Amino acid sequence: MRNVIESLKREDYLPDDTTAIGIVLLTSARHFLYMNQQAQELCHCLGWAEPGPTGTLPQALSDLRTEVLKQLDRASHIKDWESVELSRVVGNSERPVLLRGVGFPDPVGANPVCVLILMEEVGNRVATAPVQAKERFRLTAREQAAIQYLAKGCTNKQIADALGISEPTVKEHVRNIMQKTGTRTRTGILARILASQE
């Protein structure tokens, strides 16, 4: 079994023509090496104030950085690091942001030198993603409806109430969607659905 939380194919990293990509480069000790203007703007959308002397990150970026480092620690060989590409959708339903993180090894040792996080605003794609995903992943109408509520950040109970079904049924729909999309988390579902539109 692969030691990744969620992985996307390399071609999923290509942006469309209308979206600017935010780029953040960090050391494993959380120091900033580089952050472009688009990343700064997207970080502000995530409730981030300007970085302090210690280079504080928005929680979502810090969490992704930590997960990338954990996955790299579990890799048995430095060559296995190539398969560690984590993604998640963060932010709110009005302005969701897709984060993708990878780590780069020290060419001399086995410790990561830096973590690269790519950030892309995906708000324009959230509304149409479930419709396009239905055909691509062969989703049922209920699974498609569940994805629409997942994209809004709804809990299982909220989805159940909105669709007039039980929570166990919602959980079953989410499990089926994970199986069909090849993902293992709710945010992974959204990342895969959104990436499939590129």
Secondary structure by P-SEA (a helix, b strand, c coil): ccccccccccccccccccbbbbbbbbccccccccccaaaaaaaaaaccccccccccccaaaaaaaaaaaaaaaacccccccccbbbbbbbccccbbbbbbbbbbcccccccccbbbbbbbbccccccaaaaaaaaaacccaaaaaaaaaaaacccaaaaaaaacccaaaaaaaaaaaaaaaccccaaaaaaaaaaaac
